Amino acid sequence: LNKISFMINALLLGLLAYWLLTLSGGIDFPEKGIEPVFPLLSIICLLIANVYIRKDERLVKSVDRLR
């Protein structure tokens, strides 16, 4: 689910970047808002979560070897 969410957020970030580039006036941050920041923040959080999920899976596998 983490990987699917990552792909959806990456697609959303790409669509928002395209939308901001096609609006008149170029990319002026005060005029356009902060919409691209939220998918970018979500992608960063998903990557951090993925690191800790892998770490937890390795810990569970190492405990299973001891049984």
C-alpha positions as CSV (number, residue, x, y, z in Angstrom):
1,L,0.0,0.0,0.0
2,N,2.9,2.3,0.7
3,K,4.3,1.9,-2.8
4,I,0.9,2.5,-4.4
5,S,0.4,5.6,-2.3
6,F,3.9,6.8,-3.3
7,M,3.0,6.4,-7.0
8,I,-0.3,8.2,-6.6
9,N,1.4,11.1,-4.8
10,A,4.1,11.3,-7.4
11,L,1.4,11.4,-10.2
12,L,-0.4,14.1,-8.2
13,L,2.8,16.1,-7.9
14,G,3.4,15.9,-11.6
15,L,-0.1,17.0,-12.4
16,L,0.1,19.9,-10.1
17,A,3.5,21.0,-11.6
18,Y,1.9,20.8,-15.1
19,W,-1.1,22.8,-13.9
20,L,1.1,25.4,-12.3
21,L,3.2,25.7,-15.5
22,T,0.2,26.1,-17.7
23,L,-1.4,28.8,-15.6
24,S,-0.9,32.3,-16.9
25,G,1.9,34.3,-15.2
26,G,4.5,31.5,-14.7
27,I,5.2,30.2,-11.3
28,D,4.9,32.9,-8.7
29,F,4.5,31.3,-5.4
30,P,2.3,33.9,-3.7
31,E,-0.2,33.9,-6.6
32,K,-0.4,30.1,-7.1
33,G,-0.5,28.8,-3.5
34,I,1.3,26.0,-1.8
35,E,-0.6,23.0,-3.4
36,P,2.6,21.1,-4.5
37,V,4.0,21.2,-1.0
38,F,1.5,18.7,0.4
39,P,2.1,15.8,-2.1
40,L,5.9,16.4,-1.7
41,L,5.6,16.3,2.1
42,S,3.5,13.1,1.8
43,I,6.1,11.5,-0.5
44,I,8.8,12.3,2.1
45,C,6.7,10.8,4.9
46,L,6.0,7.7,2.8
47,L,9.7,7.2,2.2
48,I,10.5,7.6,5.9
49,A,7.7,5.1,6.7
50,N,9.1,2.7,4.1
51,V,12.5,2.7,5.8
52,Y,11.1,1.9,9.2
53,I,8.8,-0.8,7.7
54,R,11.8,-2.5,6.2
55,K,13.7,-2.2,9.4
56,D,10.8,-3.8,11.3
57,E,10.5,-6.6,8.8
58,R,14.2,-7.4,9.2
59,L,13.8,-7.5,13.0
60,V,10.8,-9.9,12.7
61,K,12.8,-12.2,10.4
62,S,15.8,-12.2,12.7
63,V,13.5,-13.2,15.7
64,D,12.0,-16.0,13.6
65,R,15.5,-17.5,13.0
66,L,16.0,-17.8,16.8
67,R,12.9,-19.9,17.3
